């Protein structure tokens, strides 16, 4: 996603380099752009493809009756790209997760790690780890899209690129 937006990649690189020059413990708070980029990437390509829950009691979702014991499936990919929930839902825009925009999101509108009492216990760790890794990658390399590559995804237990993710890397540090 950053390879397709060189100006954003360069801005993120400057933030990463500045953060890496300080205490690593401060990196999550000192890289707000990287966090927005990660959140937007996970909105478009959530790590889990489905969330299944068993109904503890009869209920309704819209006009659909749910019986006790029914399995209800939520698809983060579909929720994250729903036209009524997101403006231009198929477009990468890290500013969706700027603080003023994040505050407007419904608590179940963005669920890359699930939600509620069963949210992934490693969610915070995964985000911090992603920020650290992305900061190191950006500080050392540029990424470019390979011409003619069409990105397709396979949704198994996790979402992953079909045939890999061929990009061009150039070491800068």
VMD Tcl script that builds the backbone (N, CA, C; Angstrom):
set m [mol new atoms 519]
animate dup $m
set s [atomselect $m all]
$s set {name element resname resid chain x y z} {
  {N N UNK 1 A 0.831 -1.195 0.000}
  {CA C UNK 1 A 0.000 0.000 0.000}
  {C C UNK 1 A 0.873 1.255 0.000}
  {N N UNK 2 A 1.960 1.225 0.766}
  {CA C UNK 2 A 2.878 2.365 0.757}
  {C C UNK 2 A 3.667 2.452 -0.551}
  {N N UNK 3 A 3.933 1.313 -1.162}
  {CA C UNK 3 A 4.658 1.324 -2.430}
  {C C UNK 3 A 3.881 2.083 -3.497}
  {N N UNK 4 A 2.566 2.073 -3.397}
  {CA C UNK 4 A 1.721 2.758 -4.372}
  {C C UNK 4 A 1.575 4.249 -4.067}
  {N N UNK 5 A 2.068 4.683 -2.903}
  {CA C UNK 5 A 1.963 6.096 -2.513}
  {C C UNK 5 A 3.335 6.602 -2.047}
  {N N UNK 6 A 4.230 6.906 -2.984}
  {CA C UNK 6 A 5.605 7.289 -2.637}
  {C C UNK 6 A 5.696 8.496 -1.692}
  {N N UNK 7 A 4.832 9.486 -1.839}
  {CA C UNK 7 A 4.902 10.664 -0.954}
  {C C UNK 7 A 4.558 10.274 0.480}
  {N N UNK 8 A 3.534 9.458 0.654}
  {CA C UNK 8 A 3.175 8.987 1.992}
  {C C UNK 8 A 4.287 8.102 2.552}
  {N N UNK 9 A 4.869 7.266 1.698}
  {CA C UNK 9 A 5.975 6.409 2.130}
  {C C UNK 9 A 7.139 7.260 2.651}
  {N N UNK 10 A 7.449 8.346 1.955}
  {CA C UNK 10 A 8.553 9.213 2.380}
  {C C UNK 10 A 8.237 9.924 3.695}
  {N N UNK 11 A 7.014 10.391 3.870}
  {CA C UNK 11 A 6.609 11.032 5.129}
  {C C UNK 11 A 6.696 10.028 6.270}
  {N N UNK 12 A 6.227 8.806 6.028}
  {CA C UNK 12 A 6.292 7.752 7.045}
  {C C UNK 12 A 7.747 7.399 7.359}
  {N N UNK 13 A 8.611 7.410 6.345}
  {CA C UNK 13 A 10.030 7.117 6.546}
  {C C UNK 13 A 10.659 8.152 7.475}
  {N N UNK 14 A 10.373 9.425 7.235}
  {CA C UNK 14 A 10.935 10.482 8.089}
  {C C UNK 14 A 10.462 10.307 9.536}
  {N N UNK 15 A 9.178 9.959 9.724}
  {CA C UNK 15 A 8.668 9.726 11.075}
  {C C UNK 15 A 9.384 8.531 11.713}
  {N N UNK 16 A 9.574 7.466 10.939}
  {CA C UNK 16 A 10.226 6.259 11.459}
  {C C UNK 16 A 11.668 6.538 11.866}
  {N N UNK 17 A 12.410 7.221 11.031}
  {CA C UNK 17 A 13.814 7.515 11.337}
  {C C UNK 17 A 13.914 8.370 12.593}
  {N N UNK 18 A 13.074 9.375 12.699}
  {CA C UNK 18 A 13.085 10.234 13.892}
  {C C UNK 18 A 12.763 9.418 15.142}
  {N N UNK 19 A 11.802 8.517 15.045}
  {CA C UNK 19 A 11.409 7.697 16.198}
  {C C UNK 19 A 12.509 6.714 16.583}
  {N N UNK 20 A 13.180 6.152 15.599}
  {CA C UNK 20 A 14.240 5.169 15.885}
  {C C UNK 20 A 15.470 5.829 16.505}
  {N N UNK 21 A 15.608 7.132 16.319}
  {CA C UNK 21 A 16.720 7.853 16.929}
  {C C UNK 21 A 16.472 8.117 18.411}
  {N N UNK 22 A 15.241 7.842 18.884}
  {CA C UNK 22 A 14.910 8.032 20.296}
  {C C UNK 22 A 14.821 6.669 20.976}
  {N N UNK 23 A 14.283 6.652 22.167}
  {CA C UNK 23 A 14.106 5.428 22.944}
  {C C UNK 23 A 13.057 4.538 22.274}
  {N N UNK 24 A 13.394 3.279 22.024}
  {CA C UNK 24 A 12.473 2.349 21.375}
  {C C UNK 24 A 11.156 2.215 22.143}
  {N N UNK 25 A 11.204 2.360 23.453}
  {CA C UNK 25 A 9.987 2.246 24.266}
  {C C UNK 25 A 8.974 3.332 23.907}
  {N N UNK 26 A 9.444 4.454 23.366}
  {CA C UNK 26 A 8.558 5.563 22.992}
  {C C UNK 26 A 8.033 5.432 21.567}
  {N N UNK 27 A 8.518 4.440 20.818}
  {CA C UNK 27 A 8.180 4.339 19.402}
  {C C UNK 27 A 6.670 4.293 19.133}
  {N N UNK 28 A 5.871 3.512 19.869}
  {CA C UNK 28 A 4.435 3.493 19.554}
  {C C UNK 28 A 3.777 4.879 19.624}
  {N N UNK 29 A 4.162 5.685 20.609}
  {CA C UNK 29 A 3.573 7.014 20.741}
  {C C UNK 29 A 4.192 8.027 19.776}
  {N N UNK 30 A 5.424 7.769 19.338}
  {CA C UNK 30 A 6.110 8.727 18.467}
  {C C UNK 30 A 5.934 8.422 16.982}
  {N N UNK 31 A 5.102 7.421 16.668}
  {CA C UNK 31 A 4.854 7.095 15.251}
  {C C UNK 31 A 3.343 7.033 14.966}
  {N N UNK 32 A 2.638 8.144 15.164}
  {CA C UNK 32 A 1.188 8.112 14.927}
  {C C UNK 32 A 0.820 7.857 13.467}
  {N N UNK 33 A 1.637 8.335 12.539}
  {CA C UNK 33 A 1.345 8.068 11.128}
  {C C UNK 33 A 1.487 6.577 10.829}
  {N N UNK 34 A 2.542 5.958 11.354}
  {CA C UNK 34 A 2.704 4.515 11.131}
  {C C UNK 34 A 1.504 3.766 11.682}
  {N N UNK 35 A 1.009 4.162 12.835}
  {CA C UNK 35 A -0.167 3.504 13.414}
  {C C UNK 35 A -1.370 3.665 12.501}
  {N N UNK 36 A -1.574 4.867 11.953}
  {CA C UNK 36 A -2.714 5.077 11.044}
  {C C UNK 36 A -2.567 4.225 9.782}
  {N N UNK 37 A -1.339 4.115 9.277}
  {CA C UNK 37 A -1.090 3.296 8.081}
  {C C UNK 37 A -1.404 1.831 8.375}
  {N N UNK 38 A -0.970 1.344 9.512}
  {CA C UNK 38 A -1.233 -0.052 9.893}
  {C C UNK 38 A -2.730 -0.280 10.059}
  {N N UNK 39 A -3.408 0.637 10.743}
  {CA C UNK 39 A -4.860 0.490 10.924}
  {C C UNK 39 A -5.597 0.490 9.594}
  {N N UNK 40 A -5.214 1.378 8.697}
  {CA C UNK 40 A -5.887 1.422 7.400}
  {C C UNK 40 A -5.581 0.172 6.576}
  {N N UNK 41 A -4.347 -0.327 6.658}
  {CA C UNK 41 A -4.009 -1.567 5.953}
  {C C UNK 41 A -4.841 -2.728 6.502}
  {N N UNK 42 A -5.030 -2.762 7.829}
  {CA C UNK 42 A -5.836 -3.843 8.416}
  {C C UNK 42 A -7.325 -3.637 8.183}
  {N N UNK 43 A -7.731 -2.403 7.925}
  {CA C UNK 43 A -9.135 -2.197 7.537}
  {C C UNK 43 A -9.362 -2.825 6.163}
  {N N UNK 44 A -8.470 -2.536 5.240}
  {CA C UNK 44 A -8.610 -3.078 3.888}
  {C C UNK 44 A -8.348 -4.580 3.832}
  {N N UNK 45 A -7.386 -5.041 4.612}
  {CA C UNK 45 A -6.988 -6.447 4.586}
  {C C UNK 45 A -6.895 -6.972 6.017}
  {N N UNK 46 A -8.043 -7.180 6.665}
  {CA C UNK 46 A -8.012 -7.639 8.062}
  {C C UNK 46 A -7.342 -9.003 8.177}
  {N N UNK 47 A -6.597 -9.201 9.266}
  {CA C UNK 47 A -5.861 -10.461 9.408}
  {C C UNK 47 A -6.763 -11.687 9.545}
  {N N UNK 48 A -7.931 -11.542 10.133}
  {CA C UNK 48 A -8.840 -12.687 10.232}
  {C C UNK 48 A -9.978 -12.502 9.237}
  {N N UNK 49 A -10.411 -13.610 8.643}
  {CA C UNK 49 A -11.429 -13.510 7.599}
  {C C UNK 49 A -12.847 -13.610 8.126}
  {N N UNK 50 A -13.000 -14.251 9.280}
  {CA C UNK 50 A -14.354 -14.417 9.806}
  {C C UNK 50 A -14.322 -14.576 11.311}
  {N N UNK 51 A -15.428 -14.184 11.918}
  {CA C UNK 51 A -15.616 -14.346 13.355}
  {C C UNK 51 A -16.944 -15.063 13.531}
  {N N UNK 52 A -16.904 -16.225 14.148}
  {CA C UNK 52 A -18.121 -17.003 14.395}
  {C C UNK 52 A -18.475 -16.934 15.871}
  {N N UNK 53 A -19.759 -16.769 16.153}
  {CA C UNK 53 A -20.245 -16.782 17.528}
  {C C UNK 53 A -21.533 -17.586 17.579}
  {N N UNK 54 A -21.748 -18.252 18.692}
  {CA C UNK 54 A -22.976 -19.015 18.888}
  {C C UNK 54 A -23.934 -18.177 19.731}
  {N N UNK 55 A -25.163 -18.039 19.252}
  {CA C UNK 55 A -26.166 -17.245 19.965}
  {C C UNK 55 A -26.534 -17.921 21.281}
  {N N UNK 56 A -26.435 -17.160 22.362}
  {CA C UNK 56 A -26.794 -17.678 23.686}
  {C C UNK 56 A -28.292 -17.608 23.934}
  {N N UNK 57 A -28.967 -16.781 23.137}
  {CA C UNK 57 A -30.415 -16.612 23.271}
  {C C UNK 57 A -30.975 -16.182 21.922}
  {N N UNK 58 A -32.285 -16.274 21.786}
  {CA C UNK 58 A -32.933 -15.801 20.565}
  {C C UNK 58 A -32.716 -14.295 20.445}
  {N N UNK 59 A -32.573 -13.842 19.219}
  {CA C UNK 59 A -32.331 -12.413 18.985}
  {C C UNK 59 A -32.703 -12.108 17.540}
  {N N UNK 60 A -32.487 -10.869 17.126}
  {CA C UNK 60 A -32.699 -10.470 15.736}
  {C C UNK 60 A -31.544 -9.595 15.292}
  {N N UNK 61 A -31.159 -9.772 14.055}
  {CA C UNK 61 A -30.208 -8.870 13.414}
  {C C UNK 61 A -30.953 -8.304 12.219}
  {N N UNK 62 A -31.357 -7.047 12.336}
  {CA C UNK 62 A -32.212 -6.466 11.307}
  {C C UNK 62 A -33.524 -7.231 11.281}
  {N N UNK 63 A -33.877 -7.769 10.138}
  {CA C UNK 63 A -35.105 -8.558 9.985}
  {C C UNK 63 A -34.858 -10.055 10.096}
  {N N UNK 64 A -33.645 -10.444 10.448}
  {CA C UNK 64 A -33.301 -11.869 10.495}
  {C C UNK 64 A -33.431 -12.383 11.927}
  {N N UNK 65 A -34.251 -13.421 12.096}
  {CA C UNK 65 A -34.422 -14.033 13.419}
  {C C UNK 65 A -33.257 -14.980 13.694}
  {N N UNK 66 A -32.687 -14.841 14.864}
  {CA C UNK 66 A -31.587 -15.703 15.305}
  {C C UNK 66 A -32.134 -16.565 16.441}
  {N N UNK 67 A -31.964 -17.877 16.309}
  {CA C UNK 67 A -32.414 -18.791 17.364}
  {C C UNK 67 A -31.261 -19.097 18.308}
  {N N UNK 68 A -31.588 -19.429 19.530}
  {CA C UNK 68 A -30.576 -19.851 20.483}
  {C C UNK 68 A -29.799 -21.027 19.880}
  {N N UNK 69 A -28.480 -20.945 19.943}
  {CA C UNK 69 A -27.639 -22.006 19.402}
  {C C UNK 69 A -27.191 -21.770 17.961}
  {N N UNK 70 A -27.837 -20.834 17.244}
  {CA C UNK 70 A -27.418 -20.544 15.872}
  {C C UNK 70 A -25.991 -20.003 15.868}
  {N N UNK 71 A -25.269 -20.310 14.793}
  {CA C UNK 71 A -23.938 -19.750 14.598}
  {C C UNK 71 A -24.101 -18.493 13.740}
  {N N UNK 72 A -23.581 -17.390 14.239}
  {CA C UNK 72 A -23.622 -16.118 13.519}
  {C C UNK 72 A -22.190 -15.802 13.086}
  {N N UNK 73 A -22.019 -15.491 11.821}
  {CA C UNK 73 A -20.703 -15.208 11.272}
  {C C UNK 73 A -20.601 -13.741 10.894}
  {N N UNK 74 A -19.511 -13.114 11.329}
  {CA C UNK 74 A -19.205 -11.733 10.967}
  {C C UNK 74 A -17.983 -11.766 10.073}
  {N N UNK 75 A -18.001 -10.975 9.020}
  {CA C UNK 75 A -16.879 -10.917 8.089}
  {C C UNK 75 A -16.221 -9.543 8.171}
  {N N UNK 76 A -15.101 -9.423 8.896}
  {CA C UNK 76 A -14.444 -8.122 9.005}
  {C C UNK 76 A -14.168 -7.479 7.648}
  {N N UNK 77 A -13.774 -8.269 6.655}
  {CA C UNK 77 A -13.495 -7.725 5.326}
  {C C UNK 77 A -14.716 -6.995 4.781}
  {N N UNK 78 A -15.899 -7.596 4.927}
  {CA C UNK 78 A -17.129 -6.972 4.426}
  {C C UNK 78 A -17.505 -5.747 5.256}
  {N N UNK 79 A -17.387 -5.842 6.570}
  {CA C UNK 79 A -17.701 -4.702 7.443}
  {C C UNK 79 A -16.753 -3.541 7.147}
  {N N UNK 80 A -15.486 -3.833 6.975}
  {CA C UNK 80 A -14.479 -2.798 6.749}
  {C C UNK 80 A -14.592 -2.140 5.381}
  {N N UNK 81 A -15.356 -2.731 4.483}
  {CA C UNK 81 A -15.532 -2.155 3.136}
  {C C UNK 81 A -16.995 -1.812 2.838}
  {N N UNK 82 A -17.802 -1.772 3.872}
  {CA C UNK 82 A -19.234 -1.476 3.684}
  {C C UNK 82 A -19.413 -0.003 3.321}
  {N N UNK 83 A -20.126 0.235 2.222}
  {CA C UNK 83 A -20.283 1.595 1.702}
  {C C UNK 83 A -21.053 2.525 2.644}
  {N N UNK 84 A -21.879 1.971 3.495}
  {CA C UNK 84 A -22.610 2.815 4.441}
  {C C UNK 84 A -21.773 3.164 5.673}
  {N N UNK 85 A -20.676 2.454 5.876}
  {CA C UNK 85 A -19.827 2.701 7.039}
  {C C UNK 85 A -18.571 3.507 6.707}
  {N N UNK 86 A -18.135 3.434 5.451}
  {CA C UNK 86 A -16.872 4.058 5.059}
  {C C UNK 86 A -17.029 4.827 3.754}
  {N N UNK 87 A -16.519 6.038 3.696}
  {CA C UNK 87 A -16.460 6.789 2.442}
  {C C UNK 87 A -15.368 6.166 1.583}
  {N N UNK 88 A -15.623 5.973 0.305}
  {CA C UNK 88 A -14.654 5.353 -0.619}
  {C C UNK 88 A -13.998 4.140 0.045}
  {N N UNK 89 A -14.774 3.113 0.380}
  {CA C UNK 89 A -14.288 2.015 1.211}
  {C C UNK 89 A -13.155 1.186 0.631}
  {N N UNK 90 A -12.951 1.202 -0.678}
  {CA C UNK 90 A -11.888 0.392 -1.274}
  {C C UNK 90 A -10.590 1.166 -1.469}
  {N N UNK 91 A -10.575 2.421 -1.048}
  {CA C UNK 91 A -9.406 3.283 -1.209}
  {C C UNK 91 A -8.588 3.329 0.076}
  {N N UNK 92 A -7.273 3.253 -0.067}
  {CA C UNK 92 A -6.370 3.370 1.077}
  {C C UNK 92 A -6.261 4.836 1.476}
  {N N UNK 93 A -6.639 5.152 2.706}
  {CA C UNK 93 A -6.562 6.517 3.221}
  {C C UNK 93 A -6.263 6.455 4.710}
  {N N UNK 94 A -5.000 6.597 5.063}
  {CA C UNK 94 A -4.581 6.479 6.467}
  {C C UNK 94 A -5.214 7.555 7.346}
  {N N UNK 95 A -5.665 8.656 6.754}
  {CA C UNK 95 A -6.258 9.724 7.563}
  {C C UNK 95 A -7.621 9.335 8.143}
  {N N UNK 96 A -8.180 8.218 7.699}
  {CA C UNK 96 A -9.418 7.722 8.328}
  {C C UNK 96 A -9.200 7.485 9.820}
  {N N UNK 97 A -7.951 7.202 10.186}
  {CA C UNK 97 A -7.632 6.856 11.568}
  {C C UNK 97 A -6.920 7.980 12.315}
  {N N UNK 98 A -6.964 9.202 11.752}
  {CA C UNK 98 A -6.487 10.368 12.504}
  {C C UNK 98 A -7.397 10.490 13.731}
  {N N UNK 99 A -6.878 11.009 14.849}
  {CA C UNK 99 A -7.668 11.028 16.089}
  {C C UNK 99 A -9.078 11.586 15.940}
  {N N UNK 100 A -9.232 12.669 15.204}
  {CA C UNK 100 A -10.565 13.271 15.059}
  {C C UNK 100 A -11.516 12.380 14.264}
  {N N UNK 101 A -10.996 11.569 13.350}
  {CA C UNK 101 A -11.828 10.648 12.576}
  {C C UNK 101 A -12.067 9.344 13.332}
  {N N UNK 102 A -11.047 8.855 14.012}
  {CA C UNK 102 A -11.184 7.617 14.796}
  {C C UNK 102 A -12.271 7.777 15.857}
  {N N UNK 103 A -12.359 8.963 16.447}
  {CA C UNK 103 A -13.348 9.212 17.505}
  {C C UNK 103 A -14.780 9.077 16.993}
  {N N UNK 104 A -14.985 9.207 15.691}
  {CA C UNK 104 A -16.328 9.124 15.098}
  {C C UNK 104 A -16.732 7.694 14.737}
  {N N UNK 105 A -15.798 6.737 14.808}
  {CA C UNK 105 A -16.097 5.362 14.420}
  {C C UNK 105 A -16.971 4.676 15.463}
  {N N UNK 106 A -17.908 3.881 14.994}
  {CA C UNK 106 A -18.691 3.025 15.891}
  {C C UNK 106 A -17.751 1.959 16.441}
  {N N UNK 107 A -17.939 1.535 17.655}
  {CA C UNK 107 A -16.993 0.597 18.278}
  {C C UNK 107 A -16.899 -0.746 17.542}
  {N N UNK 108 A -17.902 -1.095 16.734}
  {CA C UNK 108 A -17.855 -2.357 15.989}
  {C C UNK 108 A -17.684 -2.135 14.484}
  {N N UNK 109 A -17.259 -0.945 14.099}
  {CA C UNK 109 A -17.053 -0.622 12.689}
  {C C UNK 109 A -15.690 -1.106 12.198}
  {N N UNK 110 A -14.737 -1.149 13.092}
  {CA C UNK 110 A -13.372 -1.552 12.760}
  {C C UNK 110 A -12.978 -2.662 13.725}
  {N N UNK 111 A -12.922 -3.907 13.221}
  {CA C UNK 111 A -12.732 -5.069 14.096}
  {C C UNK 111 A -11.661 -6.033 13.571}
  {N N UNK 112 A -10.443 -5.555 13.310}
  {CA C UNK 112 A -9.436 -6.462 12.757}
  {C C UNK 112 A -9.021 -7.579 13.712}
  {N N UNK 113 A -9.232 -7.386 15.007}
  {CA C UNK 113 A -8.878 -8.400 16.006}
  {C C UNK 113 A -10.108 -8.893 16.749}
  {N N UNK 114 A -11.285 -8.719 16.160}
  {CA C UNK 114 A -12.518 -9.066 16.852}
  {C C UNK 114 A -12.973 -7.888 17.698}
  {N N UNK 115 A -13.887 -8.165 18.623}
  {CA C UNK 115 A -14.421 -7.082 19.449}
  {C C UNK 115 A -15.065 -7.656 20.700}
  {N N UNK 116 A -15.333 -6.781 21.629}
  {CA C UNK 116 A -16.016 -7.189 22.845}
  {C C UNK 116 A -15.150 -8.034 23.748}
  {N N UNK 117 A -15.783 -8.847 24.591}
  {CA C UNK 117 A -15.020 -9.621 25.574}
  {C C UNK 117 A -14.092 -10.673 24.958}
  {N N UNK 118 A -14.285 -10.993 23.685}
  {CA C UNK 118 A -13.431 -12.005 23.050}
  {C C UNK 118 A -12.425 -11.408 22.076}
  {N N UNK 119 A -12.159 -10.126 22.212}
  {CA C UNK 119 A -11.160 -9.502 21.334}
  {C C UNK 119 A -9.818 -10.211 21.555}
  {N N UNK 120 A -9.013 -10.286 20.546}
  {CA C UNK 120 A -7.710 -10.949 20.619}
  {C C UNK 120 A -6.874 -10.351 21.743}
  {N N UNK 121 A -6.401 -11.198 22.633}
  {CA C UNK 121 A -5.605 -10.710 23.764}
  {C C UNK 121 A -4.259 -10.156 23.316}
  {N N UNK 122 A -3.807 -10.525 22.127}
  {CA C UNK 122 A -2.524 -10.047 21.624}
  {C C UNK 122 A -2.628 -8.847 20.710}
  {N N UNK 123 A -3.800 -8.230 20.624}
  {CA C UNK 123 A -4.008 -7.128 19.677}
  {C C UNK 123 A -3.027 -5.978 19.902}
  {N N UNK 124 A -2.904 -5.518 21.127}
  {CA C UNK 124 A -2.013 -4.384 21.413}
  {C C UNK 124 A -0.561 -4.747 21.091}
  {N N UNK 125 A -0.152 -5.947 21.485}
  {CA C UNK 125 A 1.207 -6.401 21.180}
  {C C UNK 125 A 1.428 -6.432 19.668}
  {N N UNK 126 A 0.464 -6.955 18.927}
  {CA C UNK 126 A 0.599 -7.062 17.473}
  {C C UNK 126 A 0.761 -5.689 16.827}
  {N N UNK 127 A 0.010 -4.705 17.296}
  {CA C UNK 127 A 0.102 -3.350 16.740}
  {C C UNK 127 A 1.478 -2.745 17.036}
  {N N UNK 128 A 1.926 -2.854 18.277}
  {CA C UNK 128 A 3.241 -2.306 18.645}
  {C C UNK 128 A 4.336 -3.007 17.850}
  {N N UNK 129 A 4.240 -4.319 17.743}
  {CA C UNK 129 A 5.225 -5.082 16.964}
  {C C UNK 129 A 5.220 -4.622 15.506}
  {N N UNK 130 A 4.040 -4.417 14.935}
  {CA C UNK 130 A 3.931 -3.957 13.545}
  {C C UNK 130 A 4.546 -2.569 13.379}
  {N N UNK 131 A 4.321 -1.682 14.347}
  {CA C UNK 131 A 4.915 -0.340 14.272}
  {C C UNK 131 A 6.443 -0.417 14.304}
  {N N UNK 132 A 6.982 -1.243 15.154}
  {CA C UNK 132 A 8.442 -1.374 15.267}
  {C C UNK 132 A 9.023 -1.949 13.978}
  {N N UNK 133 A 8.411 -3.002 13.469}
  {CA C UNK 133 A 8.894 -3.626 12.232}
  {C C UNK 133 A 8.795 -2.654 11.065}
  {N N UNK 134 A 7.632 -1.995 10.922}
  {CA C UNK 134 A 7.450 -1.053 9.819}
  {C C UNK 134 A 8.440 0.102 9.921}
  {N N UNK 135 A 8.688 0.599 11.115}
  {CA C UNK 135 A 9.660 1.686 11.298}
  {C C UNK 135 A 11.040 1.250 10.813}
  {N N UNK 136 A 11.473 0.052 11.193}
  {CA C UNK 136 A 12.796 -0.440 10.756}
  {C C UNK 136 A 12.839 -0.649 9.246}
  {N N UNK 137 A 11.776 -1.209 8.680}
  {CA C UNK 137 A 11.748 -1.419 7.233}
  {C C UNK 137 A 11.822 -0.090 6.488}
  {N N UNK 138 A 10.987 0.869 6.904}
  {CA C UNK 138 A 10.958 2.156 6.209}
  {C C UNK 138 A 12.264 2.915 6.347}
  {N N UNK 139 A 12.910 2.787 7.488}
  {CA C UNK 139 A 14.170 3.491 7.705}
  {C C UNK 139 A 15.282 2.947 6.809}
  {N N UNK 140 A 15.168 1.712 6.386}
  {CA C UNK 140 A 16.249 1.067 5.640}
  {C C UNK 140 A 15.959 0.828 4.159}
  {N N UNK 141 A 14.699 0.953 3.744}
  {CA C UNK 141 A 14.357 0.559 2.374}
  {C C UNK 141 A 13.257 1.435 1.778}
  {N N UNK 142 A 13.239 1.473 0.452}
  {CA C UNK 142 A 12.073 2.008 -0.254}
  {C C UNK 142 A 11.365 0.825 -0.898}
  {N N UNK 143 A 10.077 0.960 -1.066}
  {CA C UNK 143 A 9.248 -0.089 -1.661}
  {C C UNK 143 A 8.603 0.459 -2.916}
  {N N UNK 144 A 8.633 -0.325 -3.975}
  {CA C UNK 144 A 7.984 0.065 -5.234}
  {C C UNK 144 A 7.115 -1.075 -5.730}
  {N N UNK 145 A 5.992 -0.720 -6.330}
  {CA C UNK 145 A 5.088 -1.702 -6.921}
  {C C UNK 145 A 5.716 -2.223 -8.208}
  {N N UNK 146 A 5.643 -3.528 -8.433}
  {CA C UNK 146 A 6.135 -4.093 -9.685}
  {C C UNK 146 A 5.080 -3.871 -10.759}
  {N N UNK 147 A 5.479 -3.373 -11.905}
  {CA C UNK 147 A 4.514 -3.098 -12.970}
  {C C UNK 147 A 3.758 -4.358 -13.396}
  {N N UNK 148 A 2.473 -4.191 -13.609}
  {CA C UNK 148 A 1.648 -5.274 -14.123}
  {C C UNK 148 A 1.144 -6.266 -13.100}
  {N N UNK 149 A 1.577 -6.173 -11.863}
  {CA C UNK 149 A 1.117 -7.140 -10.858}
  {C C UNK 149 A -0.298 -6.813 -10.409}
  {N N UNK 150 A -1.164 -7.804 -10.437}
  {CA C UNK 150 A -2.533 -7.656 -9.958}
  {C C UNK 150 A -2.653 -8.364 -8.621}
  {N N UNK 151 A -2.987 -7.630 -7.585}
  {CA C UNK 151 A -3.096 -8.180 -6.247}
  {C C UNK 151 A -4.406 -8.932 -6.077}
  {N N UNK 152 A -4.286 -10.190 -5.664}
  {CA C UNK 152 A -5.450 -11.019 -5.350}
  {C C UNK 152 A -5.216 -11.631 -3.977}
  {N N UNK 153 A -6.323 -11.925 -3.281}
  {CA C UNK 153 A -6.189 -12.471 -1.940}
  {C C UNK 153 A -6.898 -13.805 -1.800}
  {N N UNK 154 A -6.378 -14.607 -0.888}
  {CA C UNK 154 A -6.972 -15.890 -0.514}
  {C C UNK 154 A -7.441 -15.742 0.919}
  {N N UNK 155 A -8.697 -16.051 1.151}
  {CA C UNK 155 A -9.224 -15.989 2.508}
  {C C UNK 155 A -9.370 -17.383 3.084}
  {N N UNK 156 A -8.415 -17.803 3.872}
  {CA C UNK 156 A -8.529 -19.064 4.608}
  {C C UNK 156 A -8.782 -18.654 6.058}
  {N N UNK 157 A -8.052 -19.183 6.998}
  {CA C UNK 157 A -8.189 -18.726 8.387}
  {C C UNK 157 A -7.704 -17.292 8.517}
  {N N UNK 158 A -6.723 -16.932 7.704}
  {CA C UNK 158 A -6.229 -15.560 7.653}
  {C C UNK 158 A -6.234 -15.098 6.195}
  {N N UNK 159 A -6.232 -13.798 6.002}
  {CA C UNK 159 A -6.204 -13.238 4.653}
  {C C UNK 159 A -4.750 -13.091 4.224}
  {N N UNK 160 A -4.432 -13.601 3.035}
  {CA C UNK 160 A -3.057 -13.486 2.547}
  {C C UNK 160 A -3.052 -13.304 1.034}
  {N N UNK 161 A -1.978 -12.706 0.491}
  {CA C UNK 161 A -1.934 -12.471 -0.950}
  {C C UNK 161 A -1.706 -13.761 -1.729}
  {N N UNK 162 A -2.511 -13.961 -2.744}
  {CA C UNK 162 A -2.361 -15.127 -3.611}
  {C C UNK 162 A -1.077 -14.968 -4.436}
  {N N UNK 163 A -0.221 -15.973 -4.352}
  {CA C UNK 163 A 1.018 -15.925 -5.122}
  {C C UNK 163 A 2.071 -14.997 -4.538}
  {N N UNK 164 A 1.887 -14.596 -3.291}
  {CA C UNK 164 A 2.855 -13.712 -2.655}
  {C C UNK 164 A 2.580 -12.246 -2.957}
  {N N UNK 165 A 3.501 -11.432 -2.565}
  {CA C UNK 165 A 3.353 -9.984 -2.728}
  {C C UNK 165 A 4.626 -9.429 -3.348}
  {N N UNK 166 A 4.762 -9.567 -4.667}
  {CA C UNK 166 A 6.004 -9.121 -5.305}
  {C C UNK 166 A 6.096 -7.590 -5.356}
  {N N UNK 167 A 7.133 -7.064 -4.701}
  {CA C UNK 167 A 7.431 -5.644 -4.748}
  {C C UNK 167 A 8.932 -5.490 -4.912}
  {N N UNK 168 A 9.344 -4.330 -5.304}
  {CA C UNK 168 A 10.763 -4.020 -5.454}
  {C C UNK 168 A 11.239 -3.314 -4.189}
  {N N UNK 169 A 12.341 -3.818 -3.622}
  {CA C UNK 169 A 12.941 -3.213 -2.434}
  {C C UNK 169 A 14.279 -2.611 -2.809}
  {N N UNK 170 A 14.536 -1.415 -2.301}
  {CA C UNK 170 A 15.827 -0.786 -2.543}
  {C C UNK 170 A 16.364 -0.346 -1.179}
  {N N UNK 171 A 17.557 -0.846 -0.817}
  {CA C UNK 171 A 18.166 -0.487 0.475}
  {C C UNK 171 A 18.659 0.956 0.401}
  {N N UNK 172 A 18.334 1.740 1.431}
  {CA C UNK 172 A 18.768 3.145 1.453}
  {C C UNK 172 A 19.662 3.448 2.641}
  {N N UNK 173 A 19.772 2.507 3.565}
  {CA C UNK 173 A 20.585 2.729 4.767}
  {C C UNK 173 A 21.471 1.559 5.022}
}
mol reanalyze $m
mol bondsrecalc $m
mol representation Tube
mol addrep $m
